[in-house]
Amino acid sequence: MFLDFERELQETYQKVEQLRRLYNLGDREREKELRRLQKEFLKKSRDIYSKLDPWERVLLARHPQRPHSVDYISLIFRDFVELHGDRLFGEDSSIIAGFGYFYGLPVAVIAQEKGRSTKEKMDRNFGMPHPEGYRKAIRVAKLAEKYRMPVITLIDTPGAYPGIGAEERGQSEAIAQSLYVFGYLKVPSVAVIIGEGGSGGALALGVANRVLMLENAVYSVISPEGCAAILWKDQNKVKEASKALKLTAQDLLKLGVIDAIVPEPLGSAHWDHRRSARVLKYMLKKCLRGLISMKPEELVQDRIKKFEKMGAFIQS
């Protein structure tokens, strides 16, 4: 699938793939032409993706071929074991939580997953967690704290599920409890917005010592469509809403909401999942290296000070 602003890349990409297949089949005479087209594709992609407006970045964050949490988990962590259930109500597949190894270090990984196929999307509720999903995340985070393991969260959700059943089972309380638990964890924590970070459903896993964000991810209190409907009463105003919300990684880095932007290979992560995972793995290693040496009380204070600095307020 190609978005409108990617059409210029489509023809070059298809030529590159065709030549790569021929080269892999043994046609070595194609190597020179293949390298030339690869360089041309790289130049075009960098040029196109560097000039995107906020709405176009929203479309990229939702791109169907963009790597999901399951992709990053399989490419970054070794021997990952998933835990299920919140020990109160049931299992929520929209949140994946468990333990694995990161460069030989045991870590907890808690991630939101939207799913790819229609069936998987329905099973995972399109990445919109129920209360039991957040309670499962809390359970795994507390286990990680007990065994002195760093916590890594991967955020990709349009928001927490707003259905009646979720509200009846305490959606707002579960999110509030998650904010509290993650805020006071006595182990290092890193949160990464890998796609769409929507409202409190994303923030519930976003309270961490370091917050990273992929180059074309978005992070906002409301979706552009929701904002346009409320402020303009017009769905055609999504571009204006996207700009006003300051939801891009570049905007949020300036505002101090995130700590670093994770570059995406070839301009956007969906072109190369493995390379995107390698870049994220390097950034995670860099963050954890600085946090592991800190004492438990220092980690909590570091997190509190980080979030206290956000926004503007007057104390009377």
FIZA-43512 format. One record per residue (C-alpha): x, y, z; residue in three letters. Coordinates in Angstrom, 2 decimals, decimal comma, padded with zeros to 5 digits. Layout:
# FIZA-43512
((X; Y; Z); 'ALA');
...
//
This chain:
# FIZA-43512
((000,00; 000,00; 000,00); 'MET');
((001,27; 003,47; -000,93); 'PHE');
((-000,06; 006,71; 000,52); 'LEU');
((-000,69; 009,65; -001,83); 'ASP');
((002,60; 011,38; -001,02); 'PHE');
((004,47; 008,09; -001,53); 'GLU');
((003,38; 007,65; -005,16); 'ARG');
((006,66; 009,11; -006,39); 'GLU');
((008,49; 006,31; -004,57); 'LEU');
((006,24; 003,51; -005,80); 'GLN');
((007,77; 003,08; -009,28); 'GLU');
((011,37; 003,21; -007,99); 'THR');
((010,58; 000,75; -005,19); 'TYR');
((008,99; -001,74; -007,58); 'GLN');
((012,03; -001,54; -009,88); 'LYS');
((014,38; -002,10; -006,93); 'VAL');
((012,40; -005,17; -005,81); 'GLU');
((012,36; -006,60; -009,33); 'GLN');
((016,13; -006,16; -009,74); 'LEU');
((016,77; -007,57; -006,26); 'ARG');
((014,85; -010,75; -007,16); 'ARG');
((016,88; -011,14; -010,37); 'LEU');
((020,11; -010,52; -008,48); 'TYR');
((019,21; -013,11; -005,83); 'ASN');
((018,50; -015,60; -008,62); 'LEU');
((022,09; -015,22; -009,83); 'GLY');
((021,93; -012,36; -012,36); 'ASP');
((025,06; -010,54; -011,07); 'ARG');
((025,12; -008,16; -014,04); 'GLU');
((022,20; -006,31; -012,41); 'ARG');
((024,24; -005,31; -009,35); 'GLU');
((025,38; -001,90; -010,65); 'LYS');
((021,88; -000,88; -011,72); 'GLU');
((020,43; -002,19; -008,45); 'LEU');
((022,82; -000,09; -006,37); 'ARG');
((022,05; 003,00; -008,47); 'ARG');
((018,29; 002,56; -007,99); 'LEU');
((018,72; 001,92; -004,26); 'GLN');
((020,60; 005,22; -003,92); 'LYS');
((017,91; 006,97; -005,97); 'GLU');
((015,19; 005,51; -003,75); 'PHE');
((017,04; 006,58; -000,59); 'LEU');
((017,48; 010,14; -001,87); 'LYS');
((013,83; 010,44; -002,92); 'LYS');
((012,52; 008,97; 000,34); 'SER');
((014,63; 011,29; 002,51); 'ARG');
((013,45; 014,27; 000,48); 'ASP');
((009,75; 013,31; 000,65); 'ILE');
((009,60; 012,29; 004,32); 'TYR');
((011,54; 015,35; 005,51); 'SER');
((008,79; 017,67; 004,19); 'LYS');
((005,69; 015,99; 005,62); 'LEU');
((002,97; 017,99; 007,36); 'ASP');
((001,50; 016,75; 010,69); 'PRO');
((-001,52; 015,04; 009,08); 'TRP');
((000,74; 013,09; 006,73); 'GLU');
((002,72; 011,89; 009,74); 'ARG');
((-000,56; 010,72; 011,31); 'VAL');
((-001,20; 008,66; 008,17); 'LEU');
((002,32; 007,19; 008,40); 'LEU');
((001,82; 006,36; 012,09); 'ALA');
((-001,26; 004,35; 011,04); 'ARG');
((000,35; 002,81; 007,94); 'HIS');
((-000,81; -000,85; 007,62); 'PRO');
((002,74; -002,04; 006,87); 'GLN');
((004,32; -000,17; 009,75); 'ARG');
((006,12; -002,48; 012,24); 'PRO');
((003,96; -003,33; 015,25); 'HIS');
((004,90; -004,24; 018,79); 'SER');
((005,01; -007,96; 017,93); 'VAL');
((007,61; -007,20; 015,25); 'ASP');
((009,83; -005,18; 017,58); 'TYR');
((009,55; -007,79; 020,33); 'ILE');
((010,63; -010,61; 018,01); 'SER');
((013,49; -008,56; 016,52); 'LEU');
((014,85; -006,90; 019,69); 'ILE');
((014,26; -009,26; 022,63); 'PHE');
((015,43; -012,84; 023,07); 'ARG');
((013,47; -015,69; 024,68); 'ASP');
((010,39; -013,55; 025,29); 'PHE');
((007,75; -015,24; 027,45); 'VAL');
((004,28; -013,69; 027,51); 'GLU');
((002,06; -013,68; 030,60); 'LEU');
((-001,72; -013,59; 030,36); 'HIS');
((-004,61; -012,35; 032,46); 'GLY');
((-005,05; -009,75; 035,17); 'ASP');
((-006,03; -012,26; 037,94); 'ARG');
((-009,29; -010,34; 038,35); 'LEU');
((-011,44; -010,60; 035,22); 'PHE');
((-009,69; -012,04; 032,18); 'GLY');
((-007,20; -011,68; 029,34); 'GLU');
((-006,86; -008,62; 027,10); 'ASP');
((-004,89; -009,33; 023,92); 'SER');
((-004,52; -005,65; 023,05); 'SER');
((-001,69; -005,51; 025,61); 'ILE');
((001,23; -007,94; 025,39); 'ILE');
((003,18; -008,29; 028,65); 'ALA');
((006,00; -010,56; 029,63); 'GLY');
((009,72; -011,04; 030,15); 'PHE');
((012,70; -011,49; 027,87); 'GLY');
((016,39; -010,74; 027,48); 'TYR');
((017,86; -007,52; 026,14); 'PHE');
((021,61; -007,86; 025,47); 'TYR');
((021,58; -010,62; 028,11); 'GLY');
((019,76; -008,42; 030,66); 'LEU');
((016,36; -009,70; 031,91); 'PRO');
((013,68; -007,06; 031,22); 'VAL');
((009,91; -006,71; 031,34); 'ALA');
((008,25; -005,74; 028,07); 'VAL');
((004,73; -004,30; 028,05); 'ILE');
((003,34; -003,38; 024,64); 'ALA');
((000,12; -002,36; 022,92); 'GLN');
((-000,73; -004,31; 019,77); 'GLU');
((-003,33; -003,42; 017,11); 'LYS');
((-003,08; -006,59; 015,00); 'GLY');
((-002,75; -006,93; 011,22); 'ARG');
((-005,36; -009,29; 009,74); 'SER');
((-009,06; -008,59; 010,27); 'THR');
((-009,36; -011,48; 012,73); 'LYS');
((-006,29; -010,39; 014,68); 'GLU');
((-007,50; -006,78; 014,80); 'LYS');
((-010,79; -007,95; 016,28); 'MET');
((-009,04; -010,26; 018,75); 'ASP');
((-006,78; -007,40; 019,86); 'ARG');
((-009,67; -004,88; 019,80); 'ASN');
((-007,75; -002,69; 017,31); 'PHE');
((-005,18; -001,90; 020,00); 'GLY');
((-007,72; -000,33; 022,38); 'MET');
((-007,11; -001,85; 025,84); 'PRO');
((-009,79; -002,80; 028,35); 'HIS');
((-009,24; -002,33; 032,12); 'PRO');
((-007,94; -005,90; 032,42); 'GLU');
((-005,20; -005,03; 029,93); 'GLY');
((-003,94; -002,22; 032,13); 'TYR');
((-004,24; -004,39; 035,25); 'ARG');
((-002,17; -007,06; 033,51); 'LYS');
((000,43; -004,37; 032,70); 'ALA');
((000,46; -003,33; 036,36); 'ILE');
((000,89; -006,95; 037,46); 'ARG');
((003,90; -007,46; 035,19); 'VAL');
((005,42; -004,09; 036,15); 'ALA');
((005,19; -004,98; 039,85); 'LYS');
((006,81; -008,37; 039,16); 'LEU');
((009,61; -006,59; 037,33); 'ALA');
((010,10; -004,28; 040,30); 'GLU');
((010,19; -007,25; 042,68); 'LYS');
((012,95; -008,93; 040,68); 'TYR');
((014,83; -005,70; 039,86); 'ARG');
((014,21; -005,81; 036,12); 'MET');
((014,01; -002,70; 033,89); 'PRO');
((010,62; -002,07; 032,26); 'VAL');
((010,25; -001,22; 028,56); 'ILE');
((006,85; -000,20; 027,17); 'THR');
((005,89; 000,05; 023,50); 'LEU');
((002,95; 002,38; 022,86); 'ILE');
((000,66; 002,08; 019,83); 'ASP');
((-003,03; 002,74; 020,47); 'THR');
((-005,79; 005,09; 019,30); 'PRO');
((-006,85; 005,18; 022,96); 'GLY');
((-008,33; 003,04; 025,73); 'ALA');
((-011,56; 001,26; 024,79); 'TYR');
((-014,55; 003,52; 025,62); 'PRO');
((-017,25; 000,81; 025,67); 'GLY');
((-019,87; 000,36; 028,38); 'ILE');
((-018,35; -002,92; 029,61); 'GLY');
((-014,92; -001,33; 029,98); 'ALA');
((-016,40; 001,56; 031,96); 'GLU');
((-018,37; -000,83; 034,17); 'GLU');
((-015,17; -002,73; 034,98); 'ARG');
((-013,35; 000,45; 036,01); 'GLY');
((-011,51; 001,77; 032,95); 'GLN');
((-010,67; 005,15; 034,47); 'SER');
((-009,52; 003,59; 037,77); 'GLU');
((-007,31; 001,09; 035,92); 'ALA');
((-005,64; 003,89; 033,92); 'ILE');
((-005,18; 006,01; 037,06); 'ALA');
((-003,66; 003,06; 038,92); 'GLN');
((-001,34; 002,39; 035,99); 'SER');
((-000,15; 006,01; 035,99); 'LEU');
((000,57; 005,77; 039,71); 'TYR');
((002,36; 002,40; 039,58); 'VAL');
((004,54; 003,31; 036,59); 'PHE');
((005,26; 006,70; 038,11); 'GLY');
((006,71; 005,20; 041,30); 'TYR');
((008,46; 002,08; 039,96); 'LEU');
((011,83; 001,60; 041,65); 'LYS');
((013,41; 000,14; 038,51); 'VAL');
((014,56; 001,85; 035,27); 'PRO');
((011,78; 002,42; 032,75); 'SER');
((011,76; 003,46; 029,10); 'VAL');
((008,60; 004,14; 027,07); 'ALA');
((008,59; 004,21; 023,26); 'VAL');
((005,79; 005,58; 021,08); 'ILE');
((006,17; 003,40; 017,99); 'ILE');
((003,03; 004,42; 016,10); 'GLY');
((-000,07; 006,12; 017,44); 'GLU');
((-000,11; 007,38; 021,02); 'GLY');
((-003,69; 008,31; 021,81); 'GLY');
((-004,91; 010,02; 024,98); 'SER');
((-004,86; 008,43; 028,46); 'GLY');
((-004,80; 004,98; 026,90); 'GLY');
((-001,24; 005,71; 025,74); 'ALA');
((-000,18; 007,77; 028,75); 'LEU');
((-001,07; 004,86; 031,04); 'ALA');
((002,10; 003,14; 029,78); 'LEU');
((003,98; 006,36; 029,06); 'GLY');
((005,15; 007,41; 032,53); 'VAL');
((008,83; 006,45; 032,37); 'ALA');
((012,33; 007,73; 033,13); 'ASN');
((012,93; 008,17; 029,40); 'ARG');
((010,30; 008,62; 026,70); 'VAL');
((011,37; 007,91; 023,11); 'LEU');
((009,33; 008,44; 019,98); 'MET');
((009,80; 007,14; 016,47); 'LEU');
((010,32; 009,81; 013,84); 'GLU');
((006,88; 009,39; 012,23); 'ASN');
((004,88; 008,42; 015,32); 'ALA');
((002,25; 010,73; 016,85); 'VAL');
((001,30; 011,37; 020,50); 'TYR');
((-001,74; 013,42; 021,45); 'SER');
((-004,56; 013,95; 023,92); 'VAL');
((-007,12; 013,32; 021,14); 'ILE');
((-007,14; 012,15; 017,53); 'SER');
((-007,18; 014,81; 014,78); 'PRO');
((-010,61; 013,53; 013,73); 'GLU');
((-011,96; 013,95; 017,28); 'GLY');
((-010,42; 017,40; 017,61); 'CYS');
((-011,86; 018,53; 014,25); 'ALA');
((-015,32; 017,27; 015,24); 'ALA');
((-015,25; 019,14; 018,57); 'ILE');
((-013,62; 022,42; 017,56); 'LEU');
((-014,75; 022,87; 013,95); 'TRP');
((-017,71; 020,47; 013,72); 'LYS');
((-016,14; 019,49; 010,41); 'ASP');
((-014,17; 016,31; 009,59); 'GLN');
((-012,50; 018,10; 006,67); 'ASN');
((-010,47; 020,13; 009,20); 'LYS');
((-008,24; 017,22; 010,22); 'VAL');
((-005,15; 018,88; 008,72); 'LYS');
((-005,72; 022,04; 010,77); 'GLU');
((-006,41; 019,93; 013,87); 'ALA');
((-003,20; 017,92; 013,37); 'SER');
((-001,16; 021,10; 013,16); 'LYS');
((-002,82; 022,67; 016,22); 'ALA');
((-002,37; 019,55; 018,39); 'LEU');
((001,46; 019,59; 018,12); 'LYS');
((001,40; 015,80; 017,95); 'LEU');
((004,57; 015,09; 015,96); 'THR');
((007,85; 013,88; 017,46); 'ALA');
((009,55; 017,07; 016,33); 'GLN');
((006,98; 019,25; 018,15); 'ASP');
((006,99; 017,14; 021,31); 'LEU');
((010,78; 017,14; 021,55); 'LEU');
((010,73; 020,97; 021,51); 'LYS');
((008,01; 020,97; 024,20); 'LEU');
((010,01; 018,57; 026,40); 'GLY');
((007,33; 015,87; 026,40); 'VAL');
((009,74; 013,30; 024,94); 'ILE');
((013,48; 012,86; 025,45); 'ASP');
((014,64; 011,73; 022,01); 'ALA');
((013,47; 010,96; 018,48); 'ILE');
((014,29; 007,52; 017,06); 'VAL');
((015,21; 007,91; 013,36); 'PRO');
((013,35; 005,70; 010,89); 'GLU');
((015,33; 004,02; 008,09); 'PRO');
((014,66; 005,13; 004,49); 'LEU');
((012,48; 007,92; 005,89); 'GLY');
((009,79; 005,62; 007,30); 'SER');
((009,86; 002,41; 009,36); 'ALA');
((007,52; 000,41; 007,11); 'HIS');
((010,19; 000,10; 004,39); 'TRP');
((012,57; -001,93; 006,56); 'ASP');
((011,36; -003,53; 009,80); 'HIS');
((014,72; -005,06; 010,68); 'ARG');
((016,69; -001,86; 010,27); 'ARG');
((014,06; 000,06; 012,23); 'SER');
((014,35; -002,48; 015,06); 'ALA');
((018,16; -002,18; 015,04); 'ARG');
((017,97; 001,61; 015,45); 'VAL');
((015,42; 001,31; 018,28); 'LEU');
((017,52; -001,39; 019,96); 'LYS');
((020,54; 000,93; 019,94); 'TYR');
((018,50; 003,81; 021,44); 'MET');
((017,08; 001,56; 024,17); 'LEU');
((020,57; 000,33; 025,06); 'LYS');
((021,78; 003,93; 025,27); 'LYS');
((018,92; 004,92; 027,61); 'CYS');
((019,21; 001,89; 029,90); 'LEU');
((022,97; 002,29; 030,20); 'ARG');
((022,44; 005,65; 031,92); 'GLY');
((019,59; 004,42; 034,16); 'LEU');
((020,81; 001,06; 035,45); 'ILE');
((023,47; 002,64; 037,68); 'SER');
((020,88; 004,80; 039,48); 'MET');
((019,51; 003,85; 042,91); 'LYS');
((015,77; 003,04; 043,28); 'PRO');
((015,01; 006,34; 045,06); 'GLU');
((016,97; 008,26; 042,39); 'GLU');
((014,93; 006,62; 039,62); 'LEU');
((011,65; 007,68; 041,24); 'VAL');
((012,86; 011,25; 041,77); 'GLN');
((014,20; 011,41; 038,22); 'ASP');
((010,76; 010,43; 036,90); 'ARG');
((008,91; 012,90; 039,13); 'ILE');
((011,17; 015,80; 038,15); 'LYS');
((010,84; 014,90; 034,48); 'LYS');
((007,05; 015,16; 034,51); 'PHE');
((006,96; 018,15; 036,86); 'GLU');
((008,84; 020,18; 034,24); 'LYS');
((006,15; 019,68; 031,62); 'MET');
((003,61; 022,41; 030,92); 'GLY');
((003,16; 025,82; 032,51); 'ALA');
((001,41; 026,55; 035,78); 'PHE');
((001,21; 029,13; 038,58); 'ILE');
((001,41; 028,01; 042,21); 'GLN');
((-000,60; 030,24; 044,53); 'SER');
//
